[in-house]
């Protein structure tokens, strides 16, 4: 409903003729109050809908659970290769493990 200046002027003169100059300000106030009430009600309705949507989103957010343990005796994929490459005994000597360069003791320079 896009009214230009000529249409608004026509409606003003039509209302002036119908209601008269004494009644026109009162009619204008009533229309203003009605529009204000409508705007307030629509804002209240919108805020209520938004709060309900936010509540639903909070309720439906899935809870992230820790991974479950596999059944006893089950073998996960890829563990056979890793298991065969691992040392056979847990008490293997430390000398068999590679030592990173940063933790190796520094050598004295040859003189």
PyMOL commands that set and color helices and strands:
alter all, ss='L'
color gray80, all
select helices_A, chain A and resi 5-19+21-60+79-85+94-96+101-103
alter helices_A, ss='H'
color red, helices_A
deselect
rebuild
show_as cartoon
